Structure formats: structure tokens, C-alpha cells
């Protein structure tokens, strides 16, 4: 995923989608999303929709020597 520098906090930057083969509307067909690793605390994900949003300003990161 690429995110432009200085994106405003709260901006949706990506959406993930999943599907389930169980009968729609049942407990077994419900899909929820979560971030397992968010070391920089830069993004949040809406549990029901899979929408990623910025929770802190996104700053340009550069590797040394590049």
C-alpha cells in the first residue's frame, strides 16, 4: 500500500475485502478486520468495513544511502 505524504488524519487510504462461503446473514458468515501489527500507530482499520484510515500524519520516510 502506498500513501501520499501529508495525508490528512482521518483520510481513508485503502479498503480490503474478504468473502465467506457460509450462508449470508449467519454468525459464521460475519467477517471482521483487524490490524495485527501496527508498530508505527499510523493507521486504523474499521472492523466491519475493512477501511484503513490515517490516525497520525503520514510523513515521508527515506532510507539512508538511497
PyMOL Python script that loads the backbone (N, CA, C, O; Angstrom):
from pymol import cmd

cmd.read_pdbstr("""\
ATOM      1  N   UNK A   1       0.846  -1.160   0.000  1.00  0.00           N
ATOM      2  CA  UNK A   1       0.000   0.000   0.000  1.00  0.00           C
ATOM      3  C   UNK A   1       0.896   1.228   0.000  1.00  0.00           C
ATOM      4  O   UNK A   1       1.863   1.302   0.758  1.00  0.00           O
ATOM      5  N   UNK A   2       0.573   2.183  -0.847  1.00  0.00           N
ATOM      6  CA  UNK A   2       1.286   3.453  -0.877  1.00  0.00           C
ATOM      7  C   UNK A   2       0.340   4.550  -0.432  1.00  0.00           C
ATOM      8  O   UNK A   2      -0.827   4.584  -0.822  1.00  0.00           O
ATOM      9  N   UNK A   3       0.864   5.447   0.393  1.00  0.00           N
ATOM     10  CA  UNK A   3       0.074   6.561   0.903  1.00  0.00           C
ATOM     11  C   UNK A   3       0.855   7.842   0.635  1.00  0.00           C
ATOM     12  O   UNK A   3       2.049   7.921   0.927  1.00  0.00           O
ATOM     13  N   UNK A   4       0.192   8.826   0.091  1.00  0.00           N
ATOM     14  CA  UNK A   4       0.842  10.100  -0.195  1.00  0.00           C
ATOM     15  C   UNK A   4       1.283  10.777   1.107  1.00  0.00           C
ATOM     16  O   UNK A   4       0.641  10.637   2.148  1.00  0.00           O
ATOM     17  N   UNK A   5       2.385  11.506   1.020  1.00  0.00           N
ATOM     18  CA  UNK A   5       2.881  12.246   2.177  1.00  0.00           C
ATOM     19  C   UNK A   5       1.885  13.333   2.569  1.00  0.00           C
ATOM     20  O   UNK A   5       1.229  13.926   1.712  1.00  0.00           O
ATOM     21  N   UNK A   6       1.780  13.584   3.863  1.00  0.00           N
ATOM     22  CA  UNK A   6       0.927  14.641   4.425  1.00  0.00           C
ATOM     23  C   UNK A   6      -0.561  14.431   4.180  1.00  0.00           C
ATOM     24  O   UNK A   6      -1.311  15.401   4.066  1.00  0.00           O
ATOM     25  N   UNK A   7      -0.995  13.184   4.100  1.00  0.00           N
ATOM     26  CA  UNK A   7      -2.428  12.887   4.015  1.00  0.00           C
ATOM     27  C   UNK A   7      -3.070  13.302   5.338  1.00  0.00           C
ATOM     28  O   UNK A   7      -2.506  13.056   6.404  1.00  0.00           O
ATOM     29  N   UNK A   8      -4.217  13.914   5.278  1.00  0.00           N
ATOM     30  CA  UNK A   8      -4.892  14.388   6.484  1.00  0.00           C
ATOM     31  C   UNK A   8      -5.317  13.233   7.385  1.00  0.00           C
ATOM     32  O   UNK A   8      -5.726  12.174   6.908  1.00  0.00           O
ATOM     33  N   UNK A   9      -5.213  13.456   8.700  1.00  0.00           N
ATOM     34  CA  UNK A   9      -5.672  12.475   9.678  1.00  0.00           C
ATOM     35  C   UNK A   9      -7.156  12.206   9.426  1.00  0.00           C
ATOM     36  O   UNK A   9      -7.932  13.137   9.212  1.00  0.00           O
ATOM     37  N   UNK A  10      -7.543  10.940   9.451  1.00  0.00           N
ATOM     38  CA  UNK A  10      -8.926  10.534   9.221  1.00  0.00           C
ATOM     39  C   UNK A  10      -9.228  10.161   7.784  1.00  0.00           C
ATOM     40  O   UNK A  10     -10.315   9.663   7.488  1.00  0.00           O
ATOM     41  N   UNK A  11      -8.271  10.398   6.877  1.00  0.00           N
ATOM     42  CA  UNK A  11      -8.474  10.074   5.475  1.00  0.00           C
ATOM     43  C   UNK A  11      -8.432   8.573   5.251  1.00  0.00           C
ATOM     44  O   UNK A  11      -7.508   7.902   5.711  1.00  0.00           O
ATOM     45  N   UNK A  12      -9.443   8.027   4.536  1.00  0.00           N
ATOM     46  CA  UNK A  12      -9.403   6.619   4.177  1.00  0.00           C
ATOM     47  C   UNK A  12      -8.398   6.447   3.039  1.00  0.00           C
ATOM     48  O   UNK A  12      -8.482   7.128   2.017  1.00  0.00           O
ATOM     49  N   UNK A  13      -7.446   5.530   3.225  1.00  0.00           N
ATOM     50  CA  UNK A  13      -6.379   5.357   2.235  1.00  0.00           C
ATOM     51  C   UNK A  13      -6.422   4.012   1.522  1.00  0.00           C
ATOM     52  O   UNK A  13      -5.755   3.836   0.502  1.00  0.00           O
ATOM     53  N   UNK A  14      -7.186   3.072   2.033  1.00  0.00           N
ATOM     54  CA  UNK A  14      -7.257   1.742   1.417  1.00  0.00           C
ATOM     55  C   UNK A  14      -8.464   1.017   1.979  1.00  0.00           C
ATOM     56  O   UNK A  14      -8.943   1.341   3.066  1.00  0.00           O
ATOM     57  N   UNK A  15      -8.953   0.035   1.238  1.00  0.00           N
ATOM     58  CA  UNK A  15     -10.028  -0.834   1.719  1.00  0.00           C
ATOM     59  C   UNK A  15      -9.682  -2.255   1.314  1.00  0.00           C
ATOM     60  O   UNK A  15      -9.293  -2.507   0.173  1.00  0.00           O
ATOM     61  N   UNK A  16      -9.823  -3.182   2.248  1.00  0.00           N
ATOM     62  CA  UNK A  16      -9.637  -4.600   1.946  1.00  0.00           C
ATOM     63  C   UNK A  16     -11.004  -5.264   1.953  1.00  0.00           C
ATOM     64  O   UNK A  16     -11.907  -4.845   2.677  1.00  0.00           O
ATOM     65  N   UNK A  17     -11.147  -6.294   1.146  1.00  0.00           N
ATOM     66  CA  UNK A  17     -12.411  -7.015   1.064  1.00  0.00           C
ATOM     67  C   UNK A  17     -12.164  -8.507   1.231  1.00  0.00           C
ATOM     68  O   UNK A  17     -11.170  -9.044   0.740  1.00  0.00           O
ATOM     69  N   UNK A  18     -13.061  -9.156   1.915  1.00  0.00           N
ATOM     70  CA  UNK A  18     -12.996 -10.610   2.078  1.00  0.00           C
ATOM     71  C   UNK A  18     -14.395 -11.170   1.832  1.00  0.00           C
ATOM     72  O   UNK A  18     -15.385 -10.442   1.912  1.00  0.00           O
ATOM     73  N   UNK A  19     -14.469 -12.447   1.538  1.00  0.00           N
ATOM     74  CA  UNK A  19     -15.767 -13.092   1.357  1.00  0.00           C
ATOM     75  C   UNK A  19     -15.764 -14.406   2.109  1.00  0.00           C
ATOM     76  O   UNK A  19     -14.712 -14.939   2.461  1.00  0.00           O
ATOM     77  N   UNK A  20     -16.952 -14.914   2.349  1.00  0.00           N
ATOM     78  CA  UNK A  20     -17.111 -16.154   3.089  1.00  0.00           C
ATOM     79  C   UNK A  20     -18.155 -16.996   2.380  1.00  0.00           C
ATOM     80  O   UNK A  20     -19.158 -16.466   1.903  1.00  0.00           O
ATOM     81  N   UNK A  21     -17.935 -18.292   2.305  1.00  0.00           N
ATOM     82  CA  UNK A  21     -18.840 -19.183   1.581  1.00  0.00           C
ATOM     83  C   UNK A  21     -20.054 -19.616   2.413  1.00  0.00           C
ATOM     84  O   UNK A  21     -20.971 -20.240   1.879  1.00  0.00           O
ATOM     85  N   UNK A  22     -20.071 -19.294   3.714  1.00  0.00           N
ATOM     86  CA  UNK A  22     -21.224 -19.665   4.536  1.00  0.00           C
ATOM     87  C   UNK A  22     -22.460 -18.870   4.134  1.00  0.00           C
ATOM     88  O   UNK A  22     -22.357 -17.836   3.474  1.00  0.00           O
ATOM     89  N   UNK A  23     -23.617 -19.357   4.534  1.00  0.00           N
ATOM     90  CA  UNK A  23     -24.880 -18.689   4.217  1.00  0.00           C
ATOM     91  C   UNK A  23     -24.883 -17.259   4.743  1.00  0.00           C
ATOM     92  O   UNK A  23     -24.595 -17.023   5.916  1.00  0.00           O
ATOM     93  N   UNK A  24     -25.208 -16.311   3.878  1.00  0.00           N
ATOM     94  CA  UNK A  24     -25.216 -14.894   4.246  1.00  0.00           C
ATOM     95  C   UNK A  24     -26.151 -14.627   5.414  1.00  0.00           C
ATOM     96  O   UNK A  24     -27.219 -15.230   5.514  1.00  0.00           O
ATOM     97  N   UNK A  25     -25.748 -13.728   6.292  1.00  0.00           N
ATOM     98  CA  UNK A  25     -26.574 -13.339   7.420  1.00  0.00           C
ATOM     99  C   UNK A  25     -26.444 -14.223   8.644  1.00  0.00           C
ATOM    100  O   UNK A  25     -27.083 -13.958   9.662  1.00  0.00           O
ATOM    101  N   UNK A  26     -25.635 -15.263   8.570  1.00  0.00           N
ATOM    102  CA  UNK A  26     -25.436 -16.132   9.731  1.00  0.00           C
ATOM    103  C   UNK A  26     -24.183 -15.698  10.491  1.00  0.00           C
ATOM    104  O   UNK A  26     -23.337 -14.976   9.962  1.00  0.00           O
ATOM    105  N   UNK A  27     -24.082 -16.146  11.727  1.00  0.00           N
ATOM    106  CA  UNK A  27     -22.917 -15.809  12.546  1.00  0.00           C
ATOM    107  C   UNK A  27     -21.623 -16.282  11.891  1.00  0.00           C
ATOM    108  O   UNK A  27     -20.593 -15.615  12.000  1.00  0.00           O
ATOM    109  N   UNK A  28     -21.667 -17.417  11.219  1.00  0.00           N
ATOM    110  CA  UNK A  28     -20.458 -17.959  10.591  1.00  0.00           C
ATOM    111  C   UNK A  28     -20.023 -17.185   9.349  1.00  0.00           C
ATOM    112  O   UNK A  28     -18.884 -17.325   8.904  1.00  0.00           O
ATOM    113  N   UNK A  29     -20.904 -16.382   8.792  1.00  0.00           N
ATOM    114  CA  UNK A  29     -20.544 -15.639   7.581  1.00  0.00           C
ATOM    115  C   UNK A  29     -20.062 -14.218   7.886  1.00  0.00           C
ATOM    116  O   UNK A  29     -19.639 -13.502   6.978  1.00  0.00           O
ATOM    117  N   UNK A  30     -20.123 -13.810   9.141  1.00  0.00           N
ATOM    118  CA  UNK A  30     -19.698 -12.448   9.504  1.00  0.00           C
ATOM    119  C   UNK A  30     -18.180 -12.314   9.394  1.00  0.00           C
ATOM    120  O   UNK A  30     -17.442 -13.170   9.881  1.00  0.00           O
ATOM    121  N   UNK A  31     -17.726 -11.260   8.768  1.00  0.00           N
ATOM    122  CA  UNK A  31     -16.294 -11.004   8.601  1.00  0.00           C
ATOM    123  C   UNK A  31     -15.953  -9.716   9.334  1.00  0.00           C
ATOM    124  O   UNK A  31     -16.648  -8.708   9.204  1.00  0.00           O
ATOM    125  N   UNK A  32     -14.868  -9.766  10.112  1.00  0.00           N
ATOM    126  CA  UNK A  32     -14.359  -8.580  10.787  1.00  0.00           C
ATOM    127  C   UNK A  32     -12.872  -8.474  10.500  1.00  0.00           C
ATOM    128  O   UNK A  32     -12.183  -9.482  10.339  1.00  0.00           O
ATOM    129  N   UNK A  33     -12.387  -7.244  10.437  1.00  0.00           N
ATOM    130  CA  UNK A  33     -10.990  -6.974  10.104  1.00  0.00           C
ATOM    131  C   UNK A  33     -10.263  -6.395  11.308  1.00  0.00           C
ATOM    132  O   UNK A  33     -10.862  -5.720  12.145  1.00  0.00           O
ATOM    133  N   UNK A  34      -8.956  -6.667  11.386  1.00  0.00           N
ATOM    134  CA  UNK A  34      -8.128  -6.070  12.425  1.00  0.00           C
ATOM    135  C   UNK A  34      -6.688  -5.980  11.939  1.00  0.00           C
ATOM    136  O   UNK A  34      -6.280  -6.695  11.023  1.00  0.00           O
ATOM    137  N   UNK A  35      -5.928  -5.089  12.566  1.00  0.00           N
ATOM    138  CA  UNK A  35      -4.505  -4.962  12.273  1.00  0.00           C
ATOM    139  C   UNK A  35      -3.745  -5.742  13.335  1.00  0.00           C
ATOM    140  O   UNK A  35      -3.857  -5.435  14.521  1.00  0.00           O
ATOM    141  N   UNK A  36      -2.989  -6.724  12.937  1.00  0.00           N
ATOM    142  CA  UNK A  36      -2.204  -7.493  13.903  1.00  0.00           C
ATOM    143  C   UNK A  36      -0.915  -6.788  14.266  1.00  0.00           C
ATOM    144  O   UNK A  36      -0.444  -6.910  15.397  1.00  0.00           O
ATOM    145  N   UNK A  37      -0.340  -6.059  13.339  1.00  0.00           N
ATOM    146  CA  UNK A  37       0.896  -5.336  13.599  1.00  0.00           C
ATOM    147  C   UNK A  37       0.714  -3.905  13.125  1.00  0.00           C
ATOM    148  O   UNK A  37       0.511  -3.657  11.936  1.00  0.00           O
ATOM    149  N   UNK A  38       0.787  -2.976  14.048  1.00  0.00           N
ATOM    150  CA  UNK A  38       0.638  -1.560  13.734  1.00  0.00           C
ATOM    151  C   UNK A  38       1.701  -0.808  14.513  1.00  0.00           C
ATOM    152  O   UNK A  38       1.398   0.105  15.280  1.00  0.00           O
ATOM    153  N   UNK A  39       2.954  -1.204  14.308  1.00  0.00           N
ATOM    154  CA  UNK A  39       4.069  -0.717  15.110  1.00  0.00           C
ATOM    155  C   UNK A  39       4.206   0.797  15.118  1.00  0.00           C
ATOM    156  O   UNK A  39       4.608   1.374  16.129  1.00  0.00           O
ATOM    157  N   UNK A  40       3.883   1.444  14.020  1.00  0.00           N
ATOM    158  CA  UNK A  40       4.045   2.891  13.940  1.00  0.00           C
ATOM    159  C   UNK A  40       2.791   3.644  14.367  1.00  0.00           C
ATOM    160  O   UNK A  40       2.799   4.874  14.421  1.00  0.00           O
ATOM    161  N   UNK A  41       1.717   2.925  14.668  1.00  0.00           N
ATOM    162  CA  UNK A  41       0.438   3.532  15.059  1.00  0.00           C
ATOM    163  C   UNK A  41      -0.002   4.611  14.080  1.00  0.00           C
ATOM    164  O   UNK A  41      -0.491   5.663  14.491  1.00  0.00           O
ATOM    165  N   UNK A  42       0.171   4.356  12.787  1.00  0.00           N
ATOM    166  CA  UNK A  42      -0.187   5.335  11.768  1.00  0.00           C
ATOM    167  C   UNK A  42      -1.572   5.098  11.182  1.00  0.00           C
ATOM    168  O   UNK A  42      -2.171   6.014  10.618  1.00  0.00           O
ATOM    169  N   UNK A  43      -2.089   3.872  11.312  1.00  0.00           N
ATOM    170  CA  UNK A  43      -3.347   3.526  10.651  1.00  0.00           C
ATOM    171  C   UNK A  43      -4.309   2.856  11.618  1.00  0.00           C
ATOM    172  O   UNK A  43      -3.908   2.252  12.613  1.00  0.00           O
ATOM    173  N   UNK A  44      -5.582   2.982  11.298  1.00  0.00           N
ATOM    174  CA  UNK A  44      -6.619   2.204  11.977  1.00  0.00           C
ATOM    175  C   UNK A  44      -7.407   1.510  10.887  1.00  0.00           C
ATOM    176  O   UNK A  44      -7.343   1.900   9.721  1.00  0.00           O
ATOM    177  N   UNK A  45      -8.152   0.483  11.263  1.00  0.00           N
ATOM    178  CA  UNK A  45      -8.999  -0.210  10.303  1.00  0.00           C
ATOM    179  C   UNK A  45     -10.386  -0.341  10.917  1.00  0.00           C
ATOM    180  O   UNK A  45     -10.535  -0.709  12.083  1.00  0.00           O
ATOM    181  N   UNK A  46     -11.381  -0.039  10.122  1.00  0.00           N
ATOM    182  CA  UNK A  46     -12.765  -0.196  10.587  1.00  0.00           C
ATOM    183  C   UNK A  46     -13.093  -1.684  10.580  1.00  0.00           C
ATOM    184  O   UNK A  46     -12.994  -2.359   9.555  1.00  0.00           O
ATOM    185  N   UNK A  47     -13.474  -2.158  11.715  1.00  0.00           N
ATOM    186  CA  UNK A  47     -13.692  -3.593  11.929  1.00  0.00           C
ATOM    187  C   UNK A  47     -14.680  -4.206  10.941  1.00  0.00           C
ATOM    188  O   UNK A  47     -14.452  -5.324  10.478  1.00  0.00           O
ATOM    189  N   UNK A  48     -15.743  -3.534  10.610  1.00  0.00           N
ATOM    190  CA  UNK A  48     -16.782  -4.110   9.752  1.00  0.00           C
ATOM    191  C   UNK A  48     -16.574  -3.850   8.264  1.00  0.00           C
ATOM    192  O   UNK A  48     -17.009  -4.646   7.433  1.00  0.00           O
ATOM    193  N   UNK A  49     -15.906  -2.731   7.913  1.00  0.00           N
ATOM    194  CA  UNK A  49     -15.817  -2.352   6.503  1.00  0.00           C
ATOM    195  C   UNK A  49     -14.463  -2.645   5.863  1.00  0.00           C
ATOM    196  O   UNK A  49     -14.368  -2.720   4.638  1.00  0.00           O
ATOM    197  N   UNK A  50     -13.412  -2.813   6.671  1.00  0.00           N
ATOM    198  CA  UNK A  50     -12.078  -3.040   6.121  1.00  0.00           C
ATOM    199  C   UNK A  50     -11.416  -1.781   5.602  1.00  0.00           C
ATOM    200  O   UNK A  50     -10.456  -1.867   4.837  1.00  0.00           O
ATOM    201  N   UNK A  51     -11.904  -0.610   5.999  1.00  0.00           N
ATOM    202  CA  UNK A  51     -11.334   0.660   5.550  1.00  0.00           C
ATOM    203  C   UNK A  51     -10.164   1.069   6.444  1.00  0.00           C
ATOM    204  O   UNK A  51     -10.300   1.164   7.664  1.00  0.00           O
ATOM    205  N   UNK A  52      -9.012   1.310   5.815  1.00  0.00           N
ATOM    206  CA  UNK A  52      -7.833   1.823   6.514  1.00  0.00           C
ATOM    207  C   UNK A  52      -7.886   3.340   6.511  1.00  0.00           C
ATOM    208  O   UNK A  52      -8.157   3.949   5.476  1.00  0.00           O
ATOM    209  N   UNK A  53      -7.632   3.953   7.651  1.00  0.00           N
ATOM    210  CA  UNK A  53      -7.568   5.413   7.762  1.00  0.00           C
ATOM    211  C   UNK A  53      -6.287   5.807   8.471  1.00  0.00           C
ATOM    212  O   UNK A  53      -5.734   5.034   9.253  1.00  0.00           O
ATOM    213  N   UNK A  54      -5.820   7.016   8.191  1.00  0.00           N
ATOM    214  CA  UNK A  54      -4.643   7.563   8.870  1.00  0.00           C
ATOM    215  C   UNK A  54      -5.073   8.087  10.241  1.00  0.00           C
ATOM    216  O   UNK A  54      -6.071   8.799  10.352  1.00  0.00           O
ATOM    217  N   UNK A  55      -4.320   7.735  11.278  1.00  0.00           N
ATOM    218  CA  UNK A  55      -4.606   8.257  12.612  1.00  0.00           C
ATOM    219  C   UNK A  55      -3.527   9.224  13.073  1.00  0.00           C
ATOM    220  O   UNK A  55      -3.703   9.905  14.083  1.00  0.00           O
ATOM    221  N   UNK A  56      -2.421   9.295  12.356  1.00  0.00           N
ATOM    222  CA  UNK A  56      -1.372  10.283  12.591  1.00  0.00           C
ATOM    223  C   UNK A  56      -0.921  10.787  11.228  1.00  0.00           C
ATOM    224  O   UNK A  56      -1.130  10.108  10.223  1.00  0.00           O
ATOM    225  N   UNK A  57      -0.308  11.960  11.173  1.00  0.00           N
ATOM    226  CA  UNK A  57       0.170  12.456   9.879  1.00  0.00           C
ATOM    227  C   UNK A  57       1.168  11.481   9.256  1.00  0.00           C
ATOM    228  O   UNK A  57       2.027  10.933   9.947  1.00  0.00           O
ATOM    229  N   UNK A  58       1.045  11.273   7.955  1.00  0.00           N
ATOM    230  CA  UNK A  58       1.960  10.403   7.228  1.00  0.00           C
ATOM    231  C   UNK A  58       3.108  11.269   6.727  1.00  0.00           C
ATOM    232  O   UNK A  58       2.908  12.200   5.947  1.00  0.00           O
ATOM    233  N   UNK A  59       4.302  10.951   7.182  1.00  0.00           N
ATOM    234  CA  UNK A  59       5.483  11.721   6.794  1.00  0.00           C
ATOM    235  C   UNK A  59       6.337  10.888   5.864  1.00  0.00           C
ATOM    236  O   UNK A  59       6.331   9.659   5.938  1.00  0.00           O
ATOM    237  N   UNK A  60       7.055  11.540   5.007  1.00  0.00           N
ATOM    238  CA  UNK A  60       7.947  10.869   4.045  1.00  0.00           C
ATOM    239  C   UNK A  60       9.083  10.212   4.810  1.00  0.00           C
ATOM    240  O   UNK A  60       9.757  10.860   5.611  1.00  0.00           O
ATOM    241  N   UNK A  61       9.292   8.943   4.567  1.00  0.00           N
ATOM    242  CA  UNK A  61      10.396   8.206   5.178  1.00  0.00           C
ATOM    243  C   UNK A  61      11.399   7.865   4.072  1.00  0.00           C
ATOM    244  O   UNK A  61      11.023   7.381   3.004  1.00  0.00           O
ATOM    245  N   UNK A  62      12.643   8.118   4.338  1.00  0.00           N
ATOM    246  CA  UNK A  62      13.689   7.810   3.364  1.00  0.00           C
ATOM    247  C   UNK A  62      14.745   6.955   4.021  1.00  0.00           C
ATOM    248  O   UNK A  62      15.111   7.153   5.179  1.00  0.00           O
ATOM    249  N   UNK A  63      15.225   5.997   3.247  1.00  0.00           N
ATOM    250  CA  UNK A  63      16.298   5.152   3.748  1.00  0.00           C
ATOM    251  C   UNK A  63      17.620   5.853   3.495  1.00  0.00           C
ATOM    252  O   UNK A  63      17.785   6.527   2.478  1.00  0.00           O
ATOM    253  N   UNK A  64      18.552   5.699   4.406  1.00  0.00           N
ATOM    254  CA  UNK A  64      19.876   6.270   4.203  1.00  0.00           C
ATOM    255  C   UNK A  64      20.568   5.560   3.049  1.00  0.00           C
ATOM    256  O   UNK A  64      20.426   4.350   2.873  1.00  0.00           O
ATOM    257  N   UNK A  65      21.313   6.321   2.271  1.00  0.00           N
ATOM    258  CA  UNK A  65      22.062   5.723   1.170  1.00  0.00           C
ATOM    259  C   UNK A  65      21.272   5.547  -0.087  1.00  0.00           C
ATOM    260  O   UNK A  65      21.775   4.949  -1.038  1.00  0.00           O
ATOM    261  N   UNK A  66      20.039   6.045  -0.143  1.00  0.00           N
ATOM    262  CA  UNK A  66      19.217   5.914  -1.348  1.00  0.00           C
ATOM    263  C   UNK A  66      18.907   7.256  -1.942  1.00  0.00           C
ATOM    264  O   UNK A  66      18.224   7.336  -2.963  1.00  0.00           O
TER     265      UNK A  66
END
""", "prot")
cmd.dss("prot")
cmd.show_as("cartoon", "prot")
cmd.util.cbc("prot")
cmd.orient("prot")
